[in-house]
Amino acid sequence: MTRILFVDDEINVLNGFRRTLGTKYNCIFAQGAAEALSELCQTPEVGVVVTDMRMPGMDGITFINQARKITPHTVFIMLTGNADVETATDAVNRGEIFRFLAKPCPPDVLQPAIDAAMHRYLLTSAEQTLLRKTLTGSVRLLTEMLWLAKPELAEHNGRVRRTVRQLVQQMELHDPWAHEVAALLSQIGRFTLPDHLTNASASSLENEADLQLLNSHPARAAQMLRHIPRLELPGKIIEHEFDATEPGGKPAEAIDEQIPLWGACVLRVALAFDAIYSENPNEIEARQAVYDQLHDACPLTTKALIEMPTTECEDSPAQLRVLNTDQLQPGMFSAAPITLCDGRVLLGRGRELTQPLILQLQVHVEHGLLAEPLDILVPEAANDDDGDGDDDQAQAA
């Protein structure tokens, strides 16, 4: 539920807000700017902040500038004395404050202002959620179409994306959409490499020049994404997927420049886990190997890998069903390798079905290249549309 935060250095003022408005809204209270910033880090979905202008240690304008780094879409109302009117007016004109009200402010004036601010926040949140879902869905569709030409990379990409999603949930990281998109696009730089390196792994290369070229693909991907609106953050995450180290602090409280560093650690750990698990499909041993390998650089991320539930396909309650391709839906999984009539394996076991893959299977059936029905795992709870593992409104770029 959306919350309203009241900030004032005087406890009597906060008690007054509690008496007059505490039953009308989901309210939280902070005595001073420092306590308010701590509340914003720990409390999800604060839609409106009502703050005093003059507070010791940090004034209202400085507090709002700091708060926006934590929760950029929150709407701010400022209470000011007559001496602060010019300062507050400038802040409103710069778009930092939704509304300022003179002190003392009676409830019949403050309450309509809060209602209007809450309406603004809900509209902005809905727009950002729609944008996030549209962006993530578009990137997912485009990358899935691209991976149809490279099925080995497609399976790798899907596994990494699921691991990233679980780690982001486990660590309560902000901007889950950005981590999802970074996972989807993490290997796109490979398409700029010579053909013999597109599917190559570092361990398979003996030529130093080839190894350096292969290791350049994250920087190439970041360069491609740098100038695309809304994809700058995923690009920064991808750029350091080979050498990321944690920035310190708590991941759930990360702000500004810390977010891509945490994201890069998540991606680095997910990629390492996939590489080890591909060679040794024992999940517990693979997680422990990643922990031993990367714990010094990414201690909290590797700890989250050890502690998070088992893989999505195995952990979700699923029913084994025998289905024709016209019954398939995105979010189902192949229960066994899907093999063409000539013996070639089209999809491996445990592959998550996407709309492009389903269309590809249907085309193969229509042309007599694939026999129906297929063994399919159907999870009880299908994945949500935006791919971030929940339906809560989330902050967008």
N, C-alpha and C positions, 0 to 999 in steps of 0.2 A: 504494500500500500504506500502511496506517495506521502512523504513526510514534509513537515514544515519546521524549520530550525529558527528559533529566536535567539538572538545574540545581544547581550548587554552586560556591562561590567557591574551593574547594580542588581543585587539579588532581589530587591523589592520590586524592581521593574519586571523582572522575569516572573516573579510570583503573581504580579498583576496579570500578565499574559496568560499564565496558567489558569487563573481563576476565570477570566472572561472568555478565553478562546480554547482552553484545554479540552472541553467536551465537544467542540465543533470540528476540530481537526485532529489529525494524528501528529501531535507536537513533540518536539524534543527541544531542550533548552541548554544553552552554553553560557557560562559566565566569563566573558572575554573572548578575544579573537583566537588565542592559542587553543583554548578548549574547543572552540567551534571548529577549527581546522582538524583537530583530532577526531571530533564527531563525524565530520564529512568523510574522513578516511575509513572510518569503521562502519558507517551507517549507509546502506544502499538506498538509492532513489530518494534523495532529498530534492523535492521539486521547487521549493520556495525557501528563501532565507530572508528573514526580517532582522536587520542589524542596526545598531546605533552607529552614529558617525564618530562621536568623540569617545574613545576608550583608551585607557592607559596601555602603553607598550606597543599597540598597533591600532591605527585609526581604521575607520570603516572602509575607506577607499583602498588602503593597502591590504586589508583583510580580503576584500572582494577580489583583488588581483591575484592573491594567493589561492583563494578558494576556486577560482575559475580553472586553475591548473588541475585541480582534483575532480571537479564536476562541471565541465564546461557548459552544460545546457541548463543548469539551475538558474532560476529567475530571482533577482535580488530587489528587495525593497529596503530603502534606507530611511531611518528616522533622524531628523536633523533639528538643531536649534536655529534661531534666526541668523546667528553669526556664520553658519555653515551653508547658507542658501546658495551663494555663488559657486562654491566648490561642488556641491551636489548637483547644481544645474549643469555644470561642465561635464560631470560624470554621466548624467542622463543623456546629454547631447552626444557623447562619445559611445553611447550604447552599452555602458557598463552596468547601468542601473535601470530597472524597468520603471520604477516610480519612487519619488521621495516625498515624505510626509513630515509636517512640522510636529515637533513635540511641544506639549503632550498630545498624543493622538487618541481620540476616543474610539471605542470599539466599533461604532456605527460608521466610522470613516475607514478604519483599518481593515475591517472584515471584507468590504467590497474590493479593496485593493488586493487583498490576499486571493480572493476568488478570481479576479482578473489575471493575477500572476499565475495561479494554478492552471487556468485555462490556456494561457500562453505556453506554459511548460508542457502540458499534455499534447497540444498541437505540435510543438517542436519535436517532442519525443516520438509521436506517431510518424512524422515526416522522416525523422532520422532512422526509425526502425524500417520503414518502407524502403528507404534508400539503401540501408545495409543489406536487407534481404535481396533487393534487386541486384546490387553490385555483386554480392557473394554468389547468388544463383547464376548470374551471367558469366562470371569468371569460371565457376564450376562447369557450366555447359561448354564453354569454349575450350577449357583444358581437357575435358573428357573427349571432345571431338578430336583434339590434337593427339591425345594418347591412343586413339583407335589405330593410328599408324604405328605406334610403338607400344604393343601390349605389355612388354616386360616393364617399361617405365610406368605404365598405367597401374599395374598391380602394386608396384612399389609406392607410387604416389598415394593410392588409396589407403594403404596400411599406415603410412606416415601421417596422413591427415587424421585418421582415427586416433592415433597415439597423441598427436598434438591436441586434439579436442579433449581427450581425457585429462591430459596434463593441465590444460588451461582451466578446466573445471576443478581439478584437485587443488590447484594453487590459487584459485579465485582471481585470476588475472583480469585486468580491465581490457576492453576492446576485443572480445573474443572473435569478432568478425575478421579483424586484421590478422590474427594468428591463423585462422582458417584459410584465408586467402593466401597468406605466405606459404602455408603448407601446399596448397594447390599449385602455386607457381614456383615452388622452390627449385624445380628441375628444368624450368623453361629455358634457362641459359644454355643447356646442353644442345638445344637445336641450333645454336650458332657455331657449334664445334664440327670438325670433320666427321664423316659418317662412322669411322671406326672407333670414335670416342663417345658417340651418343649414348650407348648402353654400357660403356666400360665402367669398371670399378677401379679405384686407386690401387688395390692389391693385385690387380691383373696386369698392371703396366710396369714394364722394366725401363722404358725409354724416359729419361728425365724430362725431355721437352714435352712429351705427351702428358706426363703427370702434371707438369706446371699448367699446361693448357686445360686439362680436365679440372684442376683446382680453381681455375679462373671463372667457372660458370656461374657461381653465386654473384660475383661482381658484375658479370655481364647481364644477369637477370636484373640486378638492382639498377643498373644503368638504363635498361629498357623501361623500367617502371617509374623512374625518378620524376619524369615530367608528365605522368598521367595523373589527373586529379583523383584524389582519394586513394591512390595506390602508393603514395610516398612511404607510408608507414610499413606496409608489407615489404616494400623494397628494402628498407633499412633493416628489417628483420632478416631477410634472406642474405643480405650482404655479408653478415658475420656468422653464417651458419657453421663454418668450419673452425672458428677461433673464438667463439663467444665465451665470456666469463660473466658471472653474476655481478650486478652493480652494488649489492649490499642492501640491507633493509628488508622489509617484508614485501613479497611480490604483490599482495593484494592492495598495498598502499603505494605502488609505483606511480610516478607522475612524469610527464614530459619526456625527457631524454632517456629515462630509465625503462620505459615501456618497450622500445625496440630491443634493448639489451636483454631483458627478460625473455622477450619473444624469440630472440636468436638462441638463447640457451635452451628453450623448449624445443626449438627446431633441431638444434644440434643433438640433443639427447634422443629425440624421436628418430632422427636419421641413423644415429649410432645403434639404437635398439633394433631398427629394421635390418641393418647390415648384419648384425650378429645373429638375429633370429632367423634370417634367411639361410645362414650356414648351419645353425643349430636350433631347430624349432622346438626348443624347450624354453618356455616363457620365463620361468623362474630363474633358470641359469643365465638366460640372455639379459634379463634385468640386472642381475647381480654383476655380470660382466661389464655392463655400461656403468653401473655405480662405481666399480673399482677403477674403470678407465677415466671417468670424467668427474669424479666426486670433488677433486681439488678445484676445478674450474667452475663447476655448477653444483654445489653441495645441496641446495634446497630442491633443485630440479630433479637431481638423481634420487633424492629421498622421496620425492613425490612419485617418481616412476616405480620405486619399490613398493610404495604404500597404495597405489591406485588399484582399482578392481581389475580383474582379468579383461582380456580383449573384448571389444564390443560384441563381436559375433558369438563368442563363447559365453559371455556373461549374461547377455540378454536372453530371457526365456524365449525359445524358438521352437516351432513345430516343423518337422520334416514333412514336406508335401511333394507330390508328383504333379507337376503343372505343365500345361502347354505354354508357348511363348505369349499367346494373347491374354494369359492370366497373370503374367508377371507384372510387378510393380517396383518402382524404385525403393531401395531400402531392404529388399530381400537379398539373400546370399546364395551362391552356388554351394550345394551340400557335397558335391563331388566334382572332379574336373569335367568340364563340358567339352566333349570331343566330337569333331566333325566326322562325317562318314568315311573319309579317307584316312582317319586315324590321327590327324593333327589335333592337338589340344588348343581349343579356342580360348577358354577361360580356366584358370586354376580353381582349386577348391577354396572356399571361403571368400570368393570375390564378391564385393558388394555390387549389386545391379543398379545401374543408372539408366536414365532414359535413352541416351545414345547406345548403350550396350544392349538394351532390350530391343531397340530398333534393328541393331545389327543381327541379333539372334533371329528375329522375325524374318529378315531378308534371307538369311542362310536357310531357314526352313522353307520359305517360298520357292527357293531355287533347288531344293532337294539336297542341300549340302549338310543339313543337320536333321537328325531324327528326334521327334518328340515321343513322349514327354520327358521332362528334365527333373532331376532331384534338386529341390529347392528348400532352403531354410527360411521360414517366415517368422520374423520376430513378432512378439505379441504387441510391442509398442514400436510403431514405425518411427524412423528418424524425422525430426521436424524440418520444415522447409528451408530454414535459413542456415542449417548446418552448424549452429553453435551450441547445440545440446540443450537448449531451453527456449521457452517462449517469452521470457521476460524481456521487457524493453531494455535495450543495452545502449550504451553510448556509442555513437558512430564517429567517423573521422571528423 
